[in-house]
């Protein structure tokens, strides 16, 4: 029976340049030697690892069925080895699967939560360091290191030196910066909804930079919620594509529309997507009315943005409704064939979700206790 060992992810889930695992325990070295080969194709021995202790070791890790992954290894001790590979989720899953088959047990460090007791003085350094292993982006990691390095102390010194009116403005800024802190725990959810065939799935794929949703010109292709995480401007986001909304849908489509209703209540931002050429006397009113008939309300989302899609179509093919609607509504025009419009939409999403972004070394509340403490210091 193989000796036990544990498998601990050192980098957060999601896409990244590098993914790291720590295997530790009595059986760690033996399991590793059975799955690893040097570039020459030779399997390592305990003596090989001892001679290379704490030095980079490059080679191949077996994924089974003749497949392997290039990895960089640091053998800390016979009971502790770090394995660094490409950071894709599929690679990480394959490595963990093979190590589990070899007798390992997957462990995870559960991240702290935003909702903590608000009493007492926060441990600003310690709370930032406990979040650091869960940082999903370079920007998040940099922000956390700044918090651990005394950003809060500088903030409170500044607050103490200001008169009452200016402290109030400082408190308002901190409230907005708390959105950045919350995003470290839960990526903001952006929901794409709108009439059928408005191009929501194509728009989702364009925002992600890869094909996540099935795209077809036939109306009603998306019948379930399709979600995927991405990163915009260094912030993790969860994008959700939903079924097209129309009157008298089929049973499957109706179920898809019904699933939009609870999703809107969780949405930090609703992208209401419309086809610029779709015939309708009032596309906005029709979409809203049909959605309300299903029990939904666009106003349930924290924020909303009207997206006028397929703007690449000739002007004569566009619905004349939008000629006046452009003046009456805050909207953004997009086309998946015009990358600059997708980039503009990405920037607008960040502006809505994070109206204030931290300056270098600026204090950002990392949990409810830190936010409450900052409020008290600004009174």
C-alpha positions in Angstrom: 0.0 0.0 0.0 1.5 3.4 -1.0 2.5 5.8 1.8 0.1 8.8 2.0 0.8 12.3 0.9 -1.2 15.4 0.3 -1.6 17.6 -2.8 -2.0 21.4 -2.1 -2.6 23.9 -5.0 -0.3 26.9 -4.4 -1.9 29.1 -7.2 -5.6 29.9 -7.5 -8.0 28.3 -9.9 -8.4 29.8 -13.4 -6.2 30.6 -16.4 -2.7 31.7 -15.7 0.9 31.5 -17.0 2.0 29.1 -14.2 0.2 26.6 -12.0 1.9 25.3 -8.9 1.3 22.3 -6.6 2.9 21.2 -3.4 3.0 17.5 -2.6 4.0 16.7 1.0 4.0 13.6 3.2 5.9 10.3 3.6 4.9 9.1 0.1 5.5 12.3 -1.8 9.0 11.6 -3.1 8.2 8.0 -4.2 5.0 9.0 -6.0 6.8 11.8 -7.7 9.7 9.6 -8.9 7.1 7.1 -10.4 5.6 9.9 -12.5 8.5 12.1 -13.5 11.3 11.7 -16.0 14.3 13.9 -16.8 14.6 15.3 -20.3 16.8 12.3 -21.1 13.8 10.0 -20.4 15.4 8.5 -17.2 13.3 8.3 -14.1 14.9 10.0 -11.0 16.0 8.2 -7.9 16.0 9.5 -4.3 19.7 10.1 -4.7 19.1 12.2 -7.8 16.7 14.4 -5.8 19.1 14.6 -2.8 21.9 15.8 -5.1 19.6 18.5 -6.6 17.9 19.6 -3.3 16.3 23.1 -3.6 17.7 23.5 -7.2 15.4 23.7 -10.3 14.8 20.3 -11.9 13.3 20.3 -15.4 11.6 17.3 -17.0 8.4 15.6 -17.9 5.4 14.6 -15.8 3.3 11.6 -17.0 -0.3 12.3 -17.6 -1.1 8.8 -18.8 -1.9 7.3 -22.2 1.5 8.4 -23.5 0.9 12.0 -22.7 3.2 14.2 -20.5 3.5 17.8 -19.3 6.8 19.8 -19.1 7.3 20.8 -15.4 9.8 22.6 -13.3 10.3 21.0 -9.9 11.9 22.0 -6.6 12.7 19.1 -4.2 12.6 20.8 -0.8 12.9 17.5 1.2 12.0 13.8 0.7 8.6 14.8 2.1 8.0 18.1 0.3 8.2 18.8 -3.5 6.9 21.8 -5.5 5.7 21.1 -9.1 5.3 24.1 -11.4 3.6 23.7 -14.7 1.7 25.7 -17.4 -1.2 27.4 -15.6 -4.2 26.1 -17.6 -7.0 24.4 -15.7 -6.9 21.3 -17.8 -3.2 20.8 -17.0 -3.8 21.3 -13.3 -6.6 18.8 -13.3 -4.5 16.2 -15.1 -1.6 16.6 -12.7 -3.9 16.4 -9.7 -5.7 13.3 -11.1 -2.4 11.5 -11.7 -1.1 12.3 -8.2 -4.5 11.2 -6.7 -4.2 7.9 -8.5 -0.8 7.5 -7.0 -2.3 7.8 -3.5 -2.4 11.5 -2.9 -5.2 13.4 -1.2 -6.2 16.8 -2.5 -6.3 19.6 0.0 -7.3 23.2 -0.4 -6.8 26.3 1.8 -10.2 27.8 2.1 -10.1 31.6 1.5 -11.2 34.1 4.2 -14.6 35.7 3.6 -15.7 39.3 3.3 -18.4 39.0 5.9 -16.5 38.8 9.2 -17.3 40.3 12.6 -17.0 44.0 12.5 -15.8 44.5 16.1 -12.2 45.1 17.0 -9.1 46.4 15.3 -8.3 44.6 12.0 -5.0 42.8 11.4 -4.4 44.6 8.2 -1.1 42.9 7.4 -2.2 39.4 8.4 -5.5 39.6 6.6 -3.8 40.8 3.3 -1.3 37.9 3.5 -4.0 35.3 4.1 -5.7 36.5 1.0 -2.5 36.5 -1.1 -2.5 32.8 -2.1 -6.0 33.3 -3.5 -5.2 36.3 -5.7 -6.4 35.4 -9.2 -4.5 38.1 -11.1 -1.2 40.0 -10.9 -3.1 43.2 -10.2 -4.9 41.6 -7.2 -1.6 40.2 -5.9 0.1 43.6 -6.2 -2.8 45.3 -4.4 -2.7 42.8 -1.5 1.1 43.2 -1.1 0.5 47.0 -0.9 -2.1 46.4 1.8 0.3 44.2 3.7 3.0 46.8 3.4 1.2 49.5 5.4 -1.4 51.1 3.1 -3.9 51.2 5.9 -1.6 53.0 8.3 -0.9 55.7 5.7 -4.7 56.1 5.2 -5.5 56.6 8.9 -2.6 59.1 9.3 -4.1 61.1 6.4 -7.7 60.8 7.8 -6.5 62.1 11.2 -4.9 65.2 9.6 -8.1 66.2 7.7 -11.0 68.4 8.8 -14.4 66.9 9.1 -15.7 67.7 5.6 -12.7 66.2 3.8 -12.8 63.1 6.0 -16.4 62.6 4.7 -15.1 62.6 1.1 -12.4 60.2 2.1 -15.0 57.9 3.6 -17.1 58.0 0.4 -14.1 57.0 -1.6 -13.3 54.1 0.7 -16.9 52.8 0.3 -16.4 52.7 -3.5 -12.9 51.1 -3.1 -14.6 48.4 -1.1 -16.0 47.0 -4.4 -12.5 46.2 -5.4 -11.9 44.4 -2.1 -15.1 42.4 -2.5 -14.0 41.3 -6.0 -11.1 39.5 -4.5 -13.6 37.0 -2.9 -16.3 36.9 -5.5 -15.8 38.0 -9.1 -18.6 40.4 -10.1 -21.3 38.8 -12.2 -22.0 40.3 -15.6 -25.2 39.0 -17.2 -25.9 39.3 -21.0 -29.7 39.3 -21.7 -31.9 40.5 -24.5 -34.2 39.5 -27.4 -33.5 36.4 -29.4 -30.7 36.5 -32.0 -29.3 39.7 -30.7 -25.8 38.2 -30.9 -25.3 37.7 -27.1 -23.4 34.4 -27.5 -21.0 36.0 -30.1 -20.6 38.9 -27.8 -19.8 36.7 -24.9 -17.1 34.9 -26.9 -15.6 38.2 -28.1 -15.4 39.4 -24.5 -13.8 36.2 -23.4 -11.4 36.0 -26.3 -12.3 32.4 -27.0 -15.4 30.4 -28.0 -17.4 29.4 -24.8 -20.9 29.7 -26.2 -22.5 27.9 -29.2 -23.3 30.4 -32.0 -25.8 29.9 -34.7 -28.0 32.3 -36.7 -31.1 30.3 -35.8 -33.0 32.0 -32.9 -33.1 30.1 -29.6 -29.7 28.5 -29.8 -28.9 29.4 -26.1 -31.5 27.7 -23.9 -29.5 27.5 -20.6 -27.2 29.9 -18.8 -23.6 29.7 -20.1 -21.0 31.1 -17.7 -17.3 31.6 -17.9 -14.7 33.5 -15.8 -12.4 36.0 -17.4 -10.1 38.9 -16.5 -10.6 42.5 -17.6 -8.1 45.2 -16.6 -6.7 42.9 -14.0 -10.0 42.1 -12.3 -11.7 38.7 -12.4 -15.3 38.7 -13.7 -18.0 36.1 -14.2 -19.8 36.5 -17.5 -23.2 34.7 -18.1 -25.0 34.4 -21.4 -28.7 33.7 -21.2 -31.5 32.5 -23.4 -33.0 35.0 -25.8 -36.3 36.6 -24.6 -39.3 36.6 -26.9 -43.1 36.2 -26.7 -44.6 32.6 -27.0 -41.3 30.7 -26.8 -41.1 26.9 -27.0 -41.0 24.9 -23.8 -37.2 24.6 -23.7 -36.7 28.3 -24.5 -39.3 29.2 -21.8 -37.3 27.3 -19.2 -34.2 29.1 -20.3 -36.0 32.5 -19.9 -37.2 31.4 -16.5 -33.6 30.9 -15.4 -32.8 34.5 -16.2 -35.1 35.7 -13.4 -33.1 34.6 -10.3 -29.9 35.4 -12.2 -30.8 39.1 -12.5 -31.1 39.4 -8.7 -27.5 38.2 -8.5 -26.2 40.4 -11.3 -23.8 43.2 -10.5 -24.2 44.4 -14.1 -26.9 43.6 -16.8 -25.8 44.0 -20.4 -29.2 44.4 -22.2 -28.1 43.4 -25.8 -30.2 44.4 -28.8 -29.8 43.7 -32.6 -29.6 47.1 -34.3 -31.4 45.6 -37.3 -34.2 43.6 -35.6 -37.6 44.8 -36.7 -39.7 46.2 -33.8 -41.6 49.4 -33.0 -39.9 49.6 -29.6 -37.3 46.8 -28.9 -36.6 48.0 -25.4 -40.2 48.0 -24.3 -40.9 44.6 -25.9 -37.9 43.0 -24.1 -38.8 44.5 -20.8 -42.5 43.6 -21.0 -41.7 40.0 -22.0 -39.2 39.6 -19.3 -41.6 41.0 -16.7 -44.2 38.5 -17.9 -41.8 35.8 -17.0 -41.4 37.2 -13.5 -38.2 39.1 -14.2 -37.2 42.7 -13.8 -34.2 44.3 -15.4 -34.0 46.7 -12.5 -33.1 43.8 -10.2 -29.5 44.0 -11.4 -27.3 46.4 -9.5 -26.4 48.2 -12.7 -27.4 47.9 -16.3 -26.0 49.0 -19.7 -27.8 49.0 -23.0 -25.7 47.4 -25.7 -26.6 48.0 -29.4 -25.0 45.1 -31.2 -24.2 44.4 -34.9 -23.4 48.1 -35.6 -21.3 47.0 -38.6 -24.6 46.5 -40.6 -25.3 49.2 -43.2 -27.3 52.1 -41.9 -30.2 51.4 -44.2 -30.6 48.0 -42.6 -30.7 49.3 -39.1 -34.0 49.7 -37.3 -35.0 53.4 -37.4 -36.1 53.2 -33.8 -32.5 53.5 -32.7 -32.0 56.8 -34.5 -33.9 58.6 -31.7 -33.2 56.0 -29.0 -29.5 56.8 -29.3 -30.2 60.3 -28.0 -32.5 59.2 -25.2 -30.5 56.3 -23.8 -27.1 55.7 -22.4 -25.9 53.0 -24.7 -22.7 51.5 -26.3 -22.6 50.2 -29.8 -20.7 47.0 -30.6 -19.8 44.6 -33.3 -17.8 41.3 -33.0 -16.2 42.2 -36.3 -14.9 45.5 -34.9 -12.4 44.7 -32.1 -12.2 48.4 -31.0 -15.9 48.3 -30.0 -15.3 45.2 -27.9 -12.4 46.9 -26.2 -14.6 49.9 -25.5 -17.3 47.7 -24.0 -14.7 46.0 -21.8 -13.6 49.4 -20.5 -17.2 50.5 -19.9 -17.8 47.3 -17.9 -14.9 48.1 -15.6 -16.0 51.8 -15.2 -19.4 50.7 -14.1 -18.3 47.9 -11.7 -15.4 49.9 -10.3 -16.1 53.6 -10.5 -13.0 54.3 -8.3 -9.8 52.4 -8.8 -7.0 52.5 -6.1 -4.0 54.6 -6.6 -0.6 52.9 -6.0 -0.3 52.0 -2.3 -3.8 53.3 -1.5 -5.8 51.6 1.2 -8.5 49.2 0.0 -10.8 47.5 2.6 -10.4 43.7 2.4 -13.4 42.7 4.5 -16.4 44.1 6.4 -14.3 44.7 9.6 -11.8 46.8 7.7 -14.5 48.8 6.1 -16.3 49.4 9.4 -13.0 50.5 11.0 -12.3 52.9 8.2 -15.7 54.4 8.5 -15.2 55.0 12.2 -11.8 56.7 11.6 -13.4 59.1 9.1 -16.1 60.4 11.4 
